[in-house]
Every structure is written in structure tokens, then in C-alpha cells.
Amino acid sequence: MEIFVNGEAQAFDAPLSVADLLNRLGLPRTKIAVEHNLEIVAKSAYDTHELGEGDRVEIVHFIGGG
């Protein structure tokens, strides 16, 4: 299965949830926002929100500063 993560094509061997994707990318669930096909995914739905072939995912990291 191929999905686009922040504009880059990535291949995965099976359907996966947003939580699975974050785990495979080594990203924490905190301080990020996930958009799936132009829709924001609620953090509470990461475990159940499924991704499919050709989907587009944007992951944004929040960075503190001053």
C-alpha cells in the first residue's frame, strides 16, 4: 500500500491506522497534528482512523519557542 506522508510517497505492507503510522515513523502522539485527505484527525481517533491506498497524510510538529 502506498500513501503520501508530507508529500512523499511511502510504501507499507498492510493497511494501517494513524497510530500505526506514527509508530512506524517513530513519532510521538503529543505535540503533533495529523491531517488525512484534508481533514484533521482527532487525537482520540488515532487508533481507529484507517488509512488506505493513495491517501495523503500531513503531519505537523508543534515547536515551542520564545
PQR file with spaces between the fields and no chain letter, atoms N, CA, C, O and H, PARSE charges and radii, in Angstrom:
ATOM       1  N    MET     1       0.852   -1.168    0.000 -0.4000 1.5000
ATOM       2  CA   MET     1       0.000    0.000    0.000 -0.0000 2.0000
ATOM       3  C    MET     1       0.900    1.234    0.000  0.5500 1.7000
ATOM       4  O    MET     1       1.879    1.297    0.744 -0.5500 1.4000
ATOM       5  N    GLU     2       0.565    2.207   -0.834 -0.4000 1.5000
ATOM       6  CA   GLU     2       1.332    3.448   -0.894 -0.0000 2.0000
ATOM       7  C    GLU     2       0.477    4.603   -0.396  0.5500 1.7000
ATOM       8  O    GLU     2      -0.657    4.790   -0.836 -0.5500 1.4000
ATOM       9  H    GLU     2      -0.230    2.156   -1.439  0.4000 1.0000
ATOM      10  N    ILE     3       1.040    5.374    0.529 -0.4000 1.5000
ATOM      11  CA   ILE     3       0.399    6.607    0.981 -0.0000 2.0000
ATOM      12  C    ILE     3       1.434    7.722    0.888  0.5500 1.7000
ATOM      13  O    ILE     3       2.636    7.467    0.831 -0.5500 1.4000
ATOM      14  H    ILE     3       1.961    5.222    0.887  0.4000 1.0000
ATOM      15  N    PHE     4       0.956    8.944    0.875 -0.4000 1.5000
ATOM      16  CA   PHE     4       1.830   10.110    0.798 -0.0000 2.0000
ATOM      17  C    PHE     4       1.874   10.778    2.163  0.5500 1.7000
ATOM      18  O    PHE     4       0.844   11.206    2.684 -0.5500 1.4000
ATOM      19  H    PHE     4      -0.021    9.151    0.921  0.4000 1.0000
ATOM      20  N    VAL     5       3.055   10.866    2.736 -0.4000 1.5000
ATOM      21  CA   VAL     5       3.248   11.486    4.045 -0.0000 2.0000
ATOM      22  C    VAL     5       4.047   12.761    3.840  0.5500 1.7000
ATOM      23  O    VAL     5       5.203   12.723    3.419 -0.5500 1.4000
ATOM      24  H    VAL     5       3.892   10.518    2.312  0.4000 1.0000
ATOM      25  N    ASN     6       3.427   13.876    4.137 -0.4000 1.5000
ATOM      26  CA   ASN     6       4.043   15.198    3.917 -0.0000 2.0000
ATOM      27  C    ASN     6       4.597   15.308    2.503  0.5500 1.7000
ATOM      28  O    ASN     6       5.698   15.815    2.288 -0.5500 1.4000
ATOM      29  H    ASN     6       2.487   13.907    4.479  0.4000 1.0000
ATOM      30  N    GLY     7       3.808   14.820    1.537 -0.4000 1.5000
ATOM      31  CA   GLY     7       4.149   14.954    0.136 -0.0000 2.0000
ATOM      32  C    GLY     7       5.057   13.879   -0.432  0.5500 1.7000
ATOM      33  O    GLY     7       5.291   13.859   -1.641 -0.5500 1.4000
ATOM      34  H    GLY     7       2.914   14.407    1.712  0.4000 1.0000
ATOM      35  N    GLU     8       5.574   12.987    0.395 -0.4000 1.5000
ATOM      36  CA   GLU     8       6.481   11.936   -0.072 -0.0000 2.0000
ATOM      37  C    GLU     8       5.779   10.586   -0.065  0.5500 1.7000
ATOM      38  O    GLU     8       5.148   10.215    0.925 -0.5500 1.4000
ATOM      39  H    GLU     8       5.384   13.003    1.376  0.4000 1.0000
ATOM      40  N    ALA     9       5.888    9.850   -1.169 -0.4000 1.5000
ATOM      41  CA   ALA     9       5.293    8.518   -1.256 -0.0000 2.0000
ATOM      42  C    ALA     9       6.054    7.565   -0.339  0.5500 1.7000
ATOM      43  O    ALA     9       7.284    7.544   -0.314 -0.5500 1.4000
ATOM      44  H    ALA     9       6.401   10.152   -1.973  0.4000 1.0000
ATOM      45  N    GLN    10       5.282    6.771    0.416 -0.4000 1.5000
ATOM      46  CA   GLN    10       5.870    5.756    1.278 -0.0000 2.0000
ATOM      47  C    GLN    10       5.060    4.476    1.127  0.5500 1.7000
ATOM      48  O    GLN    10       3.832    4.515    1.037 -0.5500 1.4000
ATOM      49  H    GLN    10       4.282    6.787    0.395  0.4000 1.0000
ATOM      50  N    ALA    11       5.746    3.356    1.101 -0.4000 1.5000
ATOM      51  CA   ALA    11       5.086    2.063    0.922 -0.0000 2.0000
ATOM      52  C    ALA    11       4.994    1.323    2.256  0.5500 1.7000
ATOM      53  O    ALA    11       5.939    1.308    3.044 -0.5500 1.4000
ATOM      54  H    ALA    11       6.743    3.325    1.174  0.4000 1.0000
ATOM      55  N    PHE    12       3.837    0.715    2.487 -0.4000 1.5000
ATOM      56  CA   PHE    12       3.599   -0.093    3.679 -0.0000 2.0000
ATOM      57  C    PHE    12       2.981   -1.411    3.231  0.5500 1.7000
ATOM      58  O    PHE    12       2.290   -1.464    2.214 -0.5500 1.4000
ATOM      59  H    PHE    12       3.069    0.727    1.848  0.4000 1.0000
ATOM      60  N    ASP    13       3.231   -2.471    3.988 -0.4000 1.5000
ATOM      61  CA   ASP    13       2.807   -3.795    3.572 -0.0000 2.0000
ATOM      62  C    ASP    13       1.360   -4.136    3.921  0.5500 1.7000
ATOM      63  O    ASP    13       0.852   -5.161    3.466 -0.5500 1.4000
ATOM      64  H    ASP    13       3.793   -2.428    4.814  0.4000 1.0000
ATOM      65  N    ALA    14       0.697   -3.322    4.700 -0.4000 1.5000
ATOM      66  CA   ALA    14      -0.683   -3.630    5.088 -0.0000 2.0000
ATOM      67  C    ALA    14      -1.415   -2.345    5.436  0.5500 1.7000
ATOM      68  O    ALA    14      -0.785   -1.324    5.712 -0.5500 1.4000
ATOM      69  H    ALA    14       1.110   -2.489    5.069  0.4000 1.0000
ATOM      70  N    PRO    15      -2.748   -2.390    5.423 -0.5600 1.5000
ATOM      71  CA   PRO    15      -3.499   -1.220    5.883  0.2800 2.0000
ATOM      72  C    PRO    15      -3.092   -0.867    7.313  0.5500 1.7000
ATOM      73  O    PRO    15      -2.756   -1.748    8.104 -0.5500 1.4000
ATOM      74  N    LEU    16      -3.125    0.412    7.634 -0.4000 1.5000
ATOM      75  CA   LEU    16      -2.735    0.816    8.967 -0.0000 2.0000
ATOM      76  C    LEU    16      -3.557    2.002    9.441  0.5500 1.7000
ATOM      77  O    LEU    16      -4.151    2.733    8.648 -0.5500 1.4000
ATOM      78  H    LEU    16      -3.398    1.127    6.991  0.4000 1.0000
ATOM      79  N    SER    17      -3.575    2.169   10.748 -0.4000 1.5000
ATOM      80  CA   SER    17      -4.265    3.302   11.360 -0.0000 2.0000
ATOM      81  C    SER    17      -3.284    4.460   11.487  0.5500 1.7000
ATOM      82  O    SER    17      -2.085    4.304   11.258 -0.5500 1.4000
ATOM      83  H    SER    17      -3.093    1.575   11.392  0.4000 1.0000
ATOM      84  N    VAL    18      -3.805    5.609   11.852 -0.4000 1.5000
ATOM      85  CA   VAL    18      -2.935    6.763   12.092 -0.0000 2.0000
ATOM      86  C    VAL    18      -1.932    6.422   13.196  0.5500 1.7000
ATOM      87  O    VAL    18      -0.755    6.766   13.087 -0.5500 1.4000
ATOM      88  H    VAL    18      -4.780    5.736   12.038  0.4000 1.0000
ATOM      89  N    ALA    19      -2.385    5.752   14.252 -0.4000 1.5000
ATOM      90  CA   ALA    19      -1.484    5.371   15.346 -0.0000 2.0000
ATOM      91  C    ALA    19      -0.376    4.454   14.840  0.5500 1.7000
ATOM      92  O    ALA    19       0.784    4.617   15.219 -0.5500 1.4000
ATOM      93  H    ALA    19      -3.341    5.473   14.341  0.4000 1.0000
ATOM      94  N    ASP    20      -0.724    3.484   13.981 -0.4000 1.5000
ATOM      95  CA   ASP    20       0.285    2.594   13.402 -0.0000 2.0000
ATOM      96  C    ASP    20       1.319    3.392   12.613  0.5500 1.7000
ATOM      97  O    ASP    20       2.521    3.154   12.732 -0.5500 1.4000
ATOM      98  H    ASP    20      -1.666    3.351   13.673  0.4000 1.0000
ATOM      99  N    LEU    21       0.844    4.339   11.806 -0.4000 1.5000
ATOM     100  CA   LEU    21       1.737    5.159   11.002 -0.0000 2.0000
ATOM     101  C    LEU    21       2.698    5.943   11.888  0.5500 1.7000
ATOM     102  O    LEU    21       3.901    5.970   11.628 -0.5500 1.4000
ATOM     103  H    LEU    21      -0.132    4.532   11.709  0.4000 1.0000
ATOM     104  N    LEU    22       2.177    6.579   12.928 -0.4000 1.5000
ATOM     105  CA   LEU    22       3.032    7.353   13.829 -0.0000 2.0000
ATOM     106  C    LEU    22       4.074    6.460   14.484  0.5500 1.7000
ATOM     107  O    LEU    22       5.234    6.849   14.620 -0.5500 1.4000
ATOM     108  H    LEU    22       1.200    6.558   13.139  0.4000 1.0000
ATOM     109  N    ASN    23       3.661    5.257   14.892 -0.4000 1.5000
ATOM     110  CA   ASN    23       4.610    4.319   15.499 -0.0000 2.0000
ATOM     111  C    ASN    23       5.700    3.929   14.515  0.5500 1.7000
ATOM     112  O    ASN    23       6.876    3.911   14.876 -0.5500 1.4000
ATOM     113  H    ASN    23       2.718    4.941   14.781  0.4000 1.0000
ATOM     114  N    ARG    24       5.331    3.617   13.279 -0.4000 1.5000
ATOM     115  CA   ARG    24       6.317    3.214   12.271 -0.0000 2.0000
ATOM     116  C    ARG    24       7.275    4.343   11.912  0.5500 1.7000
ATOM     117  O    ARG    24       8.428    4.103   11.555 -0.5500 1.4000
ATOM     118  H    ARG    24       4.375    3.632   12.985  0.4000 1.0000
ATOM     119  N    LEU    25       6.785    5.573   12.009 -0.4000 1.5000
ATOM     120  CA   LEU    25       7.638    6.734   11.717 -0.0000 2.0000
ATOM     121  C    LEU    25       8.419    7.193   12.944  0.5500 1.7000
ATOM     122  O    LEU    25       9.257    8.090   12.849 -0.5500 1.4000
ATOM     123  H    LEU    25       5.848    5.768   12.299  0.4000 1.0000
ATOM     124  N    GLY    26       8.144    6.577   14.100 -0.4000 1.5000
ATOM     125  CA   GLY    26       8.842    6.945   15.330 -0.0000 2.0000
ATOM     126  C    GLY    26       8.436    8.295   15.883  0.5500 1.7000
ATOM     127  O    GLY    26       9.240    8.989   16.506 -0.5500 1.4000
ATOM     128  H    GLY    26       7.463    5.848   14.177  0.4000 1.0000
ATOM     129  N    LEU    27       7.175    8.671   15.653 -0.4000 1.5000
ATOM     130  CA   LEU    27       6.688    9.974   16.104 -0.0000 2.0000
ATOM     131  C    LEU    27       5.787    9.828   17.324  0.5500 1.7000
ATOM     132  O    LEU    27       4.976    8.903   17.382 -0.5500 1.4000
ATOM     133  H    LEU    27       6.522    8.108   15.147  0.4000 1.0000
ATOM     134  N    PRO    28       5.914   10.721   18.293 -0.5600 1.5000
ATOM     135  CA   PRO    28       5.031   10.691   19.464  0.2800 2.0000
ATOM     136  C    PRO    28       3.647   11.230   19.106  0.5500 1.7000
ATOM     137  O    PRO    28       3.497   11.956   18.123 -0.5500 1.4000
ATOM     138  N    ARG    29       2.659   10.885   19.885 -0.4000 1.5000
ATOM     139  CA   ARG    29       1.295   11.385   19.655 -0.0000 2.0000
ATOM     140  C    ARG    29       1.112   12.811   20.169  0.5500 1.7000
ATOM     141  O    ARG    29       0.171   13.504   19.782 -0.5500 1.4000
ATOM     142  H    ARG    29       2.781   10.295   20.683  0.4000 1.0000
ATOM     143  N    THR    30       2.003   13.231   21.029 -0.4000 1.5000
ATOM     144  CA   THR    30       1.879   14.567   21.608 -0.0000 2.0000
ATOM     145  C    THR    30       2.589   15.588   20.728  0.5500 1.7000
ATOM     146  O    THR    30       3.536   15.263   20.014 -0.5500 1.4000
ATOM     147  H    THR    30       2.767   12.668   21.343  0.4000 1.0000
ATOM     148  N    LYS    31       2.130   16.783   20.792 -0.4000 1.5000
ATOM     149  CA   LYS    31       2.720   17.920   20.077 -0.0000 2.0000
ATOM     150  C    LYS    31       2.741   17.757   18.563  0.5500 1.7000
ATOM     151  O    LYS    31       3.624   18.292   17.893 -0.5500 1.4000
ATOM     152  H    LYS    31       1.360   17.047   21.372  0.4000 1.0000
ATOM     153  N    ILE    32       1.777   17.023   18.019 -0.4000 1.5000
ATOM     154  CA   ILE    32       1.629   16.926   16.570 -0.0000 2.0000
ATOM     155  C    ILE    32       0.157   17.035   16.207  0.5500 1.7000
ATOM     156  O    ILE    32      -0.724   16.829   17.042 -0.5500 1.4000
ATOM     157  H    ILE    32       1.059   16.587   18.562  0.4000 1.0000
ATOM     158  N    ALA    33      -0.085   17.356   14.966 -0.4000 1.5000
ATOM     159  CA   ALA    33      -1.433   17.335   14.403 -0.0000 2.0000
ATOM     160  C    ALA    33      -1.354   16.510   13.122  0.5500 1.7000
ATOM     161  O    ALA    33      -0.364   16.566   12.394 -0.5500 1.4000
ATOM     162  H    ALA    33       0.631   17.523   14.288  0.4000 1.0000
ATOM     163  N    VAL    34      -2.419   15.739   12.857 -0.4000 1.5000
ATOM     164  CA   VAL    34      -2.452   14.884   11.677 -0.0000 2.0000
ATOM     165  C    VAL    34      -3.651   15.261   10.818  0.5500 1.7000
ATOM     166  O    VAL    34      -4.777   15.365   11.303 -0.5500 1.4000
ATOM     167  H    VAL    34      -3.224   15.693   13.449  0.4000 1.0000
ATOM     168  N    GLU    35      -3.384   15.462    9.537 -0.4000 1.5000
ATOM     169  CA   GLU    35      -4.429   15.741    8.557 -0.0000 2.0000
ATOM     170  C    GLU    35      -4.449   14.576    7.566  0.5500 1.7000
ATOM     171  O    GLU    35      -3.413   14.184    7.030 -0.5500 1.4000
ATOM     172  H    GLU    35      -2.468   15.378    9.143  0.4000 1.0000
ATOM     173  N    HIS    36      -5.634   14.037    7.335 -0.4000 1.5000
ATOM     174  CA   HIS    36      -5.802   12.903    6.416 -0.0000 2.0000
ATOM     175  C    HIS    36      -6.755   13.326    5.315  0.5500 1.7000
ATOM     176  O    HIS    36      -7.929   13.598    5.570 -0.5500 1.4000
ATOM     177  H    HIS    36      -6.476   14.356    7.770  0.4000 1.0000
ATOM     178  N    ASN    37      -6.248   13.382    4.088 -0.4000 1.5000
ATOM     179  CA   ASN    37      -7.059   13.806    2.943 -0.0000 2.0000
ATOM     180  C    ASN    37      -7.809   15.108    3.229  0.5500 1.7000
ATOM     181  O    ASN    37      -9.013   15.215    2.999 -0.5500 1.4000
ATOM     182  H    ASN    37      -5.295   13.161    3.881  0.4000 1.0000
ATOM     183  N    LEU    38      -7.067   16.090    3.736 -0.4000 1.5000
ATOM     184  CA   LEU    38      -7.546   17.455    4.013 -0.0000 2.0000
ATOM     185  C    LEU    38      -8.484   17.574    5.211  0.5500 1.7000
ATOM     186  O    LEU    38      -9.114   18.615    5.392 -0.5500 1.4000
ATOM     187  H    LEU    38      -6.088   16.003    3.923  0.4000 1.0000
ATOM     188  N    GLU    39      -8.590   16.532    6.029 -0.4000 1.5000
ATOM     189  CA   GLU    39      -9.420   16.562    7.240 -0.0000 2.0000
ATOM     190  C    GLU    39      -8.529   16.320    8.460  0.5500 1.7000
ATOM     191  O    GLU    39      -7.720   15.393    8.463 -0.5500 1.4000
ATOM     192  H    GLU    39      -8.078   15.686    5.881  0.4000 1.0000
ATOM     193  N    ILE    40      -8.676   17.151    9.494 -0.4000 1.5000
ATOM     194  CA   ILE    40      -7.924   16.956   10.732 -0.0000 2.0000
ATOM     195  C    ILE    40      -8.446   15.705   11.430  0.5500 1.7000
ATOM     196  O    ILE    40      -9.656   15.494   11.523 -0.5500 1.4000
ATOM     197  H    ILE    40      -9.334   17.904    9.492  0.4000 1.0000
ATOM     198  N    VAL    41      -7.528   14.881   11.917 -0.4000 1.5000
ATOM     199  CA   VAL    41      -7.895   13.672   12.651 -0.0000 2.0000
ATOM     200  C    VAL    41      -7.775   13.969   14.142  0.5500 1.7000
ATOM     201  O    VAL    41      -6.726   14.417   14.607 -0.5500 1.4000
ATOM     202  H    VAL    41      -6.546   15.052   11.841  0.4000 1.0000
ATOM     203  N    ALA    42      -8.843   13.722   14.886 -0.4000 1.5000
ATOM     204  CA   ALA    42      -8.828   13.936   16.336 -0.0000 2.0000
ATOM     205  C    ALA    42      -7.863   12.944   16.984  0.5500 1.7000
ATOM     206  O    ALA    42      -7.799   11.781   16.584 -0.5500 1.4000
ATOM     207  H    ALA    42      -9.695   13.359   14.508  0.4000 1.0000
ATOM     208  N    LYS    43      -7.115   13.407   17.982 -0.4000 1.5000
ATOM     209  CA   LYS    43      -6.174   12.516   18.665 -0.0000 2.0000
ATOM     210  C    LYS    43      -6.870   11.287   19.218  0.5500 1.7000
ATOM     211  O    LYS    43      -6.287   10.203   19.256 -0.5500 1.4000
ATOM     212  H    LYS    43      -7.167   14.352   18.306  0.4000 1.0000
ATOM     213  N    SER    44      -8.104   11.448   19.643 -0.4000 1.5000
ATOM     214  CA   SER    44      -8.856   10.314   20.199 -0.0000 2.0000
ATOM     215  C    SER    44      -9.182    9.265   19.143  0.5500 1.7000
ATOM     216  O    SER    44      -9.568    8.149   19.491 -0.5500 1.4000
ATOM     217  H    SER    44      -8.578   12.329   19.612  0.4000 1.0000
ATOM     218  N    ALA    45      -9.038    9.596   17.861 -0.4000 1.5000
ATOM     219  CA   ALA    45      -9.358    8.662   16.778 -0.0000 2.0000
ATOM     220  C    ALA    45      -8.112    8.034   16.146  0.5500 1.7000
ATOM     221  O    ALA    45      -8.239    7.245   15.210 -0.5500 1.4000
ATOM     222  H    ALA    45      -8.725   10.503   17.578  0.4000 1.0000
ATOM     223  N    TYR    46      -6.928    8.361   16.627 -0.4000 1.5000
ATOM     224  CA   TYR    46      -5.704    7.846   16.007 -0.0000 2.0000
ATOM     225  C    TYR    46      -5.687    6.318   15.933  0.5500 1.7000
ATOM     226  O    TYR    46      -5.216    5.762   14.941 -0.5500 1.4000
ATOM     227  H    TYR    46      -6.825    9.001   17.388  0.4000 1.0000
ATOM     228  N    ASP    47      -6.187    5.635   16.953 -0.4000 1.5000
ATOM     229  CA   ASP    47      -6.153    4.167   16.971 -0.0000 2.0000
ATOM     230  C    ASP    47      -7.122    3.538   15.983  0.5500 1.7000
ATOM     231  O    ASP    47      -6.882    2.426   15.514 -0.5500 1.4000
ATOM     232  H    ASP    47      -6.570    6.087   17.759  0.4000 1.0000
ATOM     233  N    THR    48      -8.197    4.216   15.661 -0.4000 1.5000
ATOM     234  CA   THR    48      -9.242    3.625   14.818 -0.0000 2.0000
ATOM     235  C    THR    48      -9.343    4.227   13.424  0.5500 1.7000
ATOM     236  O    THR    48     -10.006    3.657   12.558 -0.5500 1.4000
ATOM     237  H    THR    48      -8.392    5.120   16.041  0.4000 1.0000
ATOM     238  N    HIS    49      -8.712    5.346   13.193 -0.4000 1.5000
ATOM     239  CA   HIS    49      -8.791    6.023   11.893 -0.0000 2.0000
ATOM     240  C    HIS    49      -7.871    5.317   10.902  0.5500 1.7000
ATOM     241  O    HIS    49      -6.648    5.403   11.012 -0.5500 1.4000
ATOM     242  H    HIS    49      -8.173    5.809   13.897  0.4000 1.0000
ATOM     243  N    GLU    50      -8.462    4.621    9.938 -0.4000 1.5000
ATOM     244  CA   GLU    50      -7.706    3.807    8.985 -0.0000 2.0000
ATOM     245  C    GLU    50      -7.266    4.607    7.760  0.5500 1.7000
ATOM     246  O    GLU    50      -7.987    5.476    7.270 -0.5500 1.4000
ATOM     247  H    GLU    50      -9.456    4.552    9.848  0.4000 1.0000
ATOM     248  N    LEU    51      -6.070    4.290    7.283 -0.4000 1.5000
ATOM     249  CA   LEU    51      -5.522    4.890    6.074 -0.0000 2.0000
ATOM     250  C    LEU    51      -5.602    3.882    4.941  0.5500 1.7000
ATOM     251  O    LEU    51      -5.518    2.675    5.170 -0.5500 1.4000
ATOM     252  H    LEU    51      -5.484    3.584    7.681  0.4000 1.0000
ATOM     253  N    GLY    52      -5.764    4.376    3.717 -0.4000 1.5000
ATOM     254  CA   GLY    52      -5.889    3.491    2.570 -0.0000 2.0000
ATOM     255  C    GLY    52      -4.951    3.871    1.439  0.5500 1.7000
ATOM     256  O    GLY    52      -4.253    4.884    1.496 -0.5500 1.4000
ATOM     257  H    GLY    52      -5.832    5.356    3.531  0.4000 1.0000
ATOM     258  N    GLU    53      -4.952    3.043    0.422 -0.4000 1.5000
ATOM     259  CA   GLU    53      -4.110    3.221   -0.765 -0.0000 2.0000
ATOM     260  C    GLU    53      -4.280    4.622   -1.354  0.5500 1.7000
ATOM     261  O    GLU    53      -5.398    5.071   -1.607 -0.5500 1.4000
ATOM     262  H    GLU    53      -5.519    2.221    0.376  0.4000 1.0000
ATOM     263  N    GLY    54      -3.150    5.305   -1.568 -0.4000 1.5000
ATOM     264  CA   GLY    54      -3.165    6.616   -2.211 -0.0000 2.0000
ATOM     265  C    GLY    54      -3.561    7.777   -1.320  0.5500 1.7000
ATOM     266  O    GLY    54      -3.622    8.916   -1.783 -0.5500 1.4000
ATOM     267  H    GLY    54      -2.242    4.940   -1.363  0.4000 1.0000
ATOM     268  N    ASP    55      -3.833    7.508   -0.046 -0.4000 1.5000
ATOM     269  CA   ASP    55      -4.219    8.593    0.865 -0.0000 2.0000
ATOM     270  C    ASP    55      -3.071    9.566    1.065  0.5500 1.7000
ATOM     271  O    ASP    55      -1.901    9.230    0.883 -0.5500 1.4000
ATOM     272  H    ASP    55      -3.784    6.583    0.329  0.4000 1.0000
ATOM     273  N    ARG    56      -3.442   10.781    1.444 -0.4000 1.5000
ATOM     274  CA   ARG    56      -2.464   11.830    1.720 -0.0000 2.0000
ATOM     275  C    ARG    56      -2.566   12.223    3.190  0.5500 1.7000
ATOM     276  O    ARG    56      -3.640   12.545    3.696 -0.5500 1.4000
ATOM     277  H    ARG    56      -4.393   11.053    1.591  0.4000 1.0000
ATOM     278  N    VAL    57      -1.423   12.186    3.853 -0.4000 1.5000
ATOM     279  CA   VAL    57      -1.343   12.497    5.276 -0.0000 2.0000
ATOM     280  C    VAL    57      -0.324   13.606    5.465  0.5500 1.7000
ATOM     281  O    VAL    57       0.789   13.543    4.942 -0.5500 1.4000
ATOM     282  H    VAL    57      -0.550   11.925    3.441  0.4000 1.0000
ATOM     283  N    GLU    58      -0.716   14.613    6.211 -0.4000 1.5000
ATOM     284  CA   GLU    58       0.206   15.688    6.585 -0.0000 2.0000
ATOM     285  C    GLU    58       0.365   15.632    8.099  0.5500 1.7000
ATOM     286  O    GLU    58      -0.623   15.580    8.831 -0.5500 1.4000
ATOM     287  H    GLU    58      -1.620   14.665    6.636  0.4000 1.0000
ATOM     288  N    ILE    59       1.600   15.641    8.561 -0.4000 1.5000
ATOM     289  CA   ILE    59       1.893   15.601    9.988 -0.0000 2.0000
ATOM     290  C    ILE    59       2.674   16.870   10.333  0.5500 1.7000
ATOM     291  O    ILE    59       3.720   17.149    9.747 -0.5500 1.4000
ATOM     292  H    ILE    59       2.402   15.683    7.967  0.4000 1.0000
ATOM     293  N    VAL    60       2.151   17.624   11.283 -0.4000 1.5000
ATOM     294  CA   VAL    60       2.762   18.880   11.691 -0.0000 2.0000
ATOM     295  C    VAL    60       3.208   18.765   13.130  0.5500 1.7000
ATOM     296  O    VAL    60       2.441   18.344   13.996 -0.5500 1.4000
ATOM     297  H    VAL    60       1.301   17.397   11.758  0.4000 1.0000
ATOM     298  N    HIS    61       4.454   19.142   13.388 -0.4000 1.5000
ATOM     299  CA   HIS    61       5.006   19.142   14.747 -0.0000 2.0000
ATOM     300  C    HIS    61       4.852   20.529   15.341  0.5500 1.7000
ATOM     301  O    HIS    61       5.118   21.527   14.671 -0.5500 1.4000
ATOM     302  H    HIS    61       5.077   19.484   12.685  0.4000 1.0000
ATOM     303  N    PHE    62       4.422   20.600   16.598 -0.4000 1.5000
ATOM     304  CA   PHE    62       4.369   21.877   17.304 -0.0000 2.0000
ATOM     305  C    PHE    62       5.684   22.057   18.040  0.5500 1.7000
ATOM     306  O    PHE    62       6.141   21.165   18.755 -0.5500 1.4000
ATOM     307  H    PHE    62       4.206   19.790   17.143  0.4000 1.0000
ATOM     308  N    ILE    63       6.282   23.220   17.855 -0.4000 1.5000
ATOM     309  CA   ILE    63       7.572   23.510   18.475 -0.0000 2.0000
ATOM     310  C    ILE    63       7.433   24.775   19.322  0.5500 1.7000
ATOM     311  O    ILE    63       7.011   25.825   18.838 -0.5500 1.4000
ATOM     312  H    ILE    63       5.911   23.944   17.274  0.4000 1.0000
ATOM     313  N    GLY    64       7.793   24.650   20.579 -0.4000 1.5000
ATOM     314  CA   GLY    64       7.761   25.803   21.464 -0.0000 2.0000
ATOM     315  C    GLY    64       8.969   26.692   21.235  0.5500 1.7000
ATOM     316  O    GLY    64       9.990   26.251   20.706 -0.5500 1.4000
ATOM     317  H    GLY    64       8.137   23.797   20.973  0.4000 1.0000
ATOM     318  N    GLY    65       8.848   27.900   21.624 -0.4000 1.5000
ATOM     319  CA   GLY    65       9.978   28.806   21.446 -0.0000 2.0000
ATOM     320  C    GLY    65       9.704   30.124   22.125  0.5500 1.7000
ATOM     321  O    GLY    65       8.696   30.303   22.808 -0.5500 1.4000
ATOM     322  H    GLY    65       8.019   28.258   22.054  0.4000 1.0000
ATOM     323  N    GLY    66      10.585   30.999   21.930 -0.4000 1.5000
ATOM     324  CA   GLY    66      10.375   32.292   22.578 -0.0000 2.0000
ATOM     325  C    GLY    66      11.277   33.334   22.005  0.5500 1.7000
ATOM     326  O    GLY    66      11.238   34.488   22.432 -0.5500 1.4000
ATOM     327  H    GLY    66      11.404   30.853   21.375  0.4000 1.0000
